[in-house]
Amino acid sequence: MSNLSIAGIDEVGRGSLFGPVVAAAVVLSEAAGLELQTLGVTDSKRLSARRREQLIQPIQALASDYTLGLASVHEIHRLNILGATLLAMERAVRRLSSPPDLCLVDGNQAIPNLGLPQRTVVQGDKTYIEIAAASILAKVWRDTLLTRLDRRYPGYGLARNKGYGSTHHRQAIQTLGPTPQHRQSFKGCGGFRGH
C-alpha cells in the first residue's frame, strides 16, 4: 500500500453564512505522513489558529501534491450546500498534477462523477493524516480570505467569526442587511425573499 498515491480531501465553511465553501486535496507519502504526525498535524478544529498557520509550510513542503478547490456563494444557492461542497472537493482533486490511486473523502458522501477510487471516512480528519492536512490547508486559506473580506465588508466581524453565525454576525445582518457574499438561502442570513 505504501507506493499507492493517496489523497486526503476535506472541506471547510460548510456551516458558514458567508463566503465560499473551500476544499483541499493533499497527497502524502508514508514518510511525509509520519513526519507530519510527529509535528502535530491533526484535525484542524483541535488546533489553535496560530498552530494551524505554523503547520502550513511543513505540509506544503512535505506533500507530494496539494491543491484547493472552491464553490462560490452563487453555486451554493444553485446547487445547495451539499452539492457545492462536493463540487469544491471535485475541483480540488481534479487540480492535482496526476490522479491519485485512492481518494480518502472526509464525511459520508462520495464525490459524484469523480471516476476515481474513493473511500468516505466519517471524522476522517481524526483518522487519516492526509485528511487532517487537507483540513488545515483549507481552513487557513479560507480564514485568510475571510479576514481580507472583513475589510471590504466591515461591521459583520468576519475576521473574528469567519462567516459563521455568531450572535454579533446575525445581529449585523439584521441591522446592515446581507452582502452579496452572504448565503441568502441560509436561515438567519436574510433569506426567504426569493433569489
N, C-alpha and C positions, 0 to 999 in steps of 0.2 A: 504493500500500500504506500510505502514511503516515496516511490517515484511517481505516484499519481499527482496530477495538478489539481489541488482542491481550493475552491474559492469559498470564502465565507461572505454572506450577504446579509446586511441588516439595514434598517431604516430608522429615521428619527423625524419627529414632527407630526406624527400621525394624529395626535390628540390636540394639536395646537389650533388656535383660532385664526392664525395669521401666517402668511407666507407659504413657501413651497414645502412639500414633503421631500426629504433628501435620503438617498440610499447610497451605500458604499459596497464595493466588492473588493476583497483582499485575498490574494493568493500567497501562501506562505509555504516554504519548505519545512520539513520536520525540524531541522536545526533552528531555523528562524523562529518557529513557533515556541520551541523550548526556551530560546533566549528571551523572547518577549514575555513569556510566562514568568521568568526569573525577574524581569524588570517590573512586573506587577500589572501587566495588561490583563484586564478582566472586564466584565460588564460595565459599560460607561456610566451607568447610573450609580455604581458603587464607588466611583472616583470623584474627587473634587474637580472643579473646573480647571484649577491650576495643574493638577496632576495629569488630567487628560491632555492639556496643552503640552506638557513636558514629554508625553509619550508619542506625540505626532511624528517627531523627527526619527526616533528609532523604528517606528512602524514603517514609515516611508523608506527608510534606509534598508531595512531587512526584508521587506516584502518583495517577492518575485515580480509582482504586479499589483496595482491598486487603481481604482477608478471611482468616480462619483456619478450618480445619475439623479435627476430630479424631475418632479412633476409640479407644474405651476398651479396657482390658485384657480386659474381658468380650467385646467384639466381636472382638478379636484371637483369643481362644480359639475363638469361634463360627465365624468366617469364615476363619481362618488369616491370617498376616501380610500376604500379598499382597492378599487380599480387603479386609482392614481398611485397608490403605494406600490402595487405590483408593477406598474409601468416604470416607476423610478428604479425599482430593482432590476427590471429587464434592461433598462438603459445602462445601468452600471455594469452589468455582466457583458453586454454587447460591446462596451468600450474597452474591455480587456484586450491586450495585444494578441492573445490567442485563446480560443475557447477552453475552459477548464474541463478536466475529466469528470469532475463532480462539483455540484453547487450545493453548499450547505445553507439553507434558507432559514433565517430566524422566523419563528411563528408556525402556524398550522396551515398556511396557504402556499401551494406551489405556484411558481410563476408561469402563467399560461403561455403557450406558443413559444416556449424557450428553445425546445428541440435539443436540450442537453440533459444528461442525468442529474437529478436533483433530489435532495432529501430535506424535508421540512423538520425543524427541531424547535419545539416549544421551549422558550427560555434558552435558546441556543447560545446566547451571549454569555451564559454562565457555564456552558458545557464545552464549547469549541473556541479555541484561541483565534481561529480565523474570523469567526463571527464577532467575537469581542473586539478584535482590532478594527473590523468594519464599523462597529457601533461607535467606537471612539472617533474614527475619521469623519463619519457622517455628523456626529454630534458637534465636534469642534468646528467643522465647516459651517454648519447651519447656525450655531451660536454666534460665530463671527459675522455672518451675513445679517443676523437679526440686530446685532449691536450697531452695524453700519446703517441699517434701515431705521433704527431708533432716531438717527439724526434727520432723516428725511421725513419721518412721521412722528414728531415729538408729541409728548403728552400721554402716550399709551404705556410707557415704561417697558418698552420692548427689550432694552439692554438687560433689564433685570428679569422679566418674566419669560423672555424668549418666545413670546407669542402665545403662551399658554394662558388659560382663563383664570388668572388671579382676580381677586376682588377689585383691585385697582384697575386692571385692564378692562374688566367688564363694565365698571363704572365709567371709564373713559370712553368706551364705545357708546354708552348711553348718552353721555354729555357731548362728545365731539362727533359722533356718528362713525360708521365704518370707513376705512380707507379702501382703495382698490385692491390692496393686498390682504384684506380680511376675507375669511371664508364665509361669505354671507349666507351660504346654505347651511351653516352650522348653527345649532341652537346657541343662544347667548351672544350672537355675533351680528345682531340687527337683521337677521334673515327673515324669511316668511313674507317678503314683499314681492316675491317673484324675482326672476333674474332679469 
